[in-house]
């Protein structure tokens, strides 16, 4: 699964707007928007923030290919 798909899936699962997720991750709205539309590949730091966010919310992609 592409990072853009994971990002959007988690955001929708948690019923967050792109702006709200951006605040949660400490990144800009534009970063989230561009990542979701595959117009931008995030930095390692942004990916790490997203991974940590998923861990805090007990969301895993390894077991079933989708958010739990």
PLY file of the C-alpha trace (Angstrom):
ply
format ascii 1.0
element vertex 68
property float x
property float y
property float z
element edge 67
property int vertex1
property int vertex2
end_header
0.00 0.00 0.00
1.32 3.42 -0.96
2.01 6.00 1.76
-0.66 8.27 0.25
-3.27 5.51 0.64
-2.23 4.79 4.23
-2.37 8.45 5.14
-5.85 8.93 3.71
-7.15 5.68 5.17
-5.96 6.54 8.68
-7.27 10.10 8.43
-10.69 8.90 7.34
-10.79 6.11 9.91
-10.18 8.64 12.68
-12.62 11.11 11.08
-9.98 13.83 10.82
-9.76 16.58 8.25
-6.48 17.06 6.44
-5.94 20.17 8.55
-6.60 18.30 11.81
-4.19 15.50 10.86
-1.58 18.07 9.90
-1.88 19.63 13.38
-1.62 16.19 15.02
1.56 15.43 13.08
3.07 18.90 13.36
3.21 19.41 9.60
1.46 21.78 7.23
-1.93 21.21 5.66
-0.19 21.43 2.27
2.08 18.53 3.21
-0.88 16.28 4.02
-2.78 17.39 0.93
0.16 16.83 -1.41
1.01 13.47 0.16
-2.57 12.21 -0.21
-2.70 13.24 -3.85
0.74 11.75 -4.53
2.15 15.12 -5.60
4.83 15.02 -2.92
6.81 12.30 -1.21
7.20 13.03 2.51
10.51 13.28 4.28
11.71 10.51 6.56
10.83 12.76 9.51
7.21 13.12 8.37
6.91 9.37 7.78
8.28 8.75 11.28
5.74 11.18 12.78
2.97 9.36 10.94
4.24 5.95 12.11
4.37 7.17 15.72
0.85 8.60 15.35
-0.40 5.22 14.10
1.26 3.41 16.99
-0.39 5.78 19.50
-3.76 5.03 17.91
-3.15 1.23 17.65
-3.27 1.27 13.85
-1.22 -1.36 12.08
-0.67 -2.14 8.40
1.54 -5.23 8.72
-1.09 -7.76 9.80
-3.86 -7.30 7.29
-2.71 -4.70 4.81
-5.13 -2.11 6.21
-5.79 -0.05 9.26
-7.19 -2.00 12.18
0 1
1 2
2 3
3 4
4 5
5 6
6 7
7 8
8 9
9 10
10 11
11 12
12 13
13 14
14 15
15 16
16 17
17 18
18 19
19 20
20 21
21 22
22 23
23 24
24 25
25 26
26 27
27 28
28 29
29 30
30 31
31 32
32 33
33 34
34 35
35 36
36 37
37 38
38 39
39 40
40 41
41 42
42 43
43 44
44 45
45 46
46 47
47 48
48 49
49 50
50 51
51 52
52 53
53 54
54 55
55 56
56 57
57 58
58 59
59 60
60 61
61 62
62 63
63 64
64 65
65 66
66 67
